[in-house]
Amino acid sequence: MPLITPVILCGGSGTRLWPLSRKSYPKQFVPLVNEQTLFQASAKRLSGQSGTLDFTAPTVLTGSDFRFIVTEQLSAIGIDPGAILIEPEGRNTAPAIFAAALYLIENDPDAIMLVAPSDHVVPDIAAFHAAIEKGLAALGAGKLVTFGIKPTHAETAYGYLELTAQPDASGSAVDLKQFVEKPNADRAEEMVAAGTFLWNAGIFLFKAKDIISAFQEYAPGLTEPVSVAVEAAQVDLGFLRLDPPAWSNAEDISIDYAVMEKADNLAVVPFDGGWSDLGGWDAVWREAGPDENGVVTSGDATAIDCKDSLIRSDSDRLEVVGIGLDNIMAIAMNDAVLVADMSRAQDVKKAVTALKAKGAGQATQFPKDHRPWGWFESLVVGGRFQVKRIHVHPGAALSLQSHFHRSEHWIVVEGTARVTVDDEVQLVTENQSVYIPLGAVHRMENPGKVPMVLIEVQTGSYVGEDDIIRYEDVYSRGQGAKG
């Protein structure tokens, strides 16, 4: 029973699922179709033992801003990662996969990697595991294995894999003929009818030594900067931070363009057990299971005489009502609402571009600002004041800090806070408050076993997040970091 190391790619910006998915909190961390997030579901289906499969602890590649979200979400489902590699900046999938291979081969020369995005939906886990077993059988002679999804419709938003022959009923791997870029509608119809084309899922299985050899042959320009980035990586609070200067010299390129489209030893395992990359709100609508009228509602949403529509509220303060809607998607959050024809799902990214152009924070910033210790959201912002709700995880603590331009009032509404103000330390319980004068050195901690929630009222000439002097921080963030 060979050990398989899941390599989970956890970056991206998810612009096609705006406003729920944003650069500061992309779709893999959001519970889109059930209570678990896409990232958690990905980690769960690639963990433990299943039949002849035996998965090691996952290796996760992510950005610095997401590292604590990754550990928090893994901890919530009882998974301890083998390693979390921090990419100093996004450089696409090729450098990330090469870095993971170099890292894994140091400890196991025969390491087998299963590379998977963190934001896919695979409902039939048993069928997916069966496909992985077929992939293992095809690994001989240095083969690189990818997984192709049997099309359910003529999709123009996916790339395709053309096989040398039609897959048979056994589900065994078939040699790849070529990669095909995203087609137009007519070409997509032709490819689906042909039976030799599968959707490109971006999931790969190979031995670390084989993919390293492939990089050396087909993408030699990546080998030096990525190798140096791994060799010079620094351990930081249990994370492995790849070397920034070296990493910045790596080309921004996908694994398909860098290696896979050039290699001649690819095998494709066909998979027809259900799959979606949730690449748009129309995909979320399909996966959520529309009712007899083709309607999906989520959260505080109500549909009246609607059909073929998605109506969703991701705000605990907004009730969304649709009346007489047909083929419409309406998604509401505290700070942004999207209303569009379902046929324009792939154009949602244009909204993000337009909002960036006008300087709207909603383009990239999630309403809840997630930090290592928990999260906060702004409830009201005025010229010289701001009101926040702050959620602190059990046992977590904010940095010891002070502010130049504002004072703060804290009112505990759930749990108990341990509050430091200069030389005084006190416990503040529900319905109690404390005042933090301008310039005072202060900290809040949650000493309890349940979340602590407080309302913070800031007053002063400037209430920006960068008004901070940090003295101590258990998360080793620099002076420029927030919270």
Buried (B, 14 or more C-beta within 10 A) or exposed (E): EEEBBBBBBBBBBBBBBBBBBBBBBBBBBBEBBEEBBBBBBBBBBBBEEBEEBEBBBBBBBBBBBBBBBBBBBBEEBEBEBBBBBBBBEBBBBBBBBBBBBBBBBEEBEEBBBBBBBBBBBBBBBEBBBBBBBBBBBBBEEBBBBBBBBBBEEBBBBBBBBBBEEEBEEEBBBBBBBEBBEEBEEEBBBEBBEEEBBBBBBBBBBBBBBBBBBBBEEBBEEBBEBBBBBBEBBEEBBEBBBBBBEBBEBBBEBBBBBBBBBEBEBBBBBBBBBBBBBBBBBBBBBBBBEBEEEBBBBBBBBEBEEBBBBBBBBBBEEBEBBBEEBEBBBBBBBBBBBBEBEBEBBBEBBEBBEEBBEEEBBBBBBBBBBBBBBBBBBBBEEEEEEBBBBBBBBEEBBBBBBBBEBBBBBBBBEBBBBBBBBEEEEEEBEBEBBBEBEBBBBBBBBBBBEEBBBBBBBBBBEEBEEEBBEBEEBBBEBEEEBBB
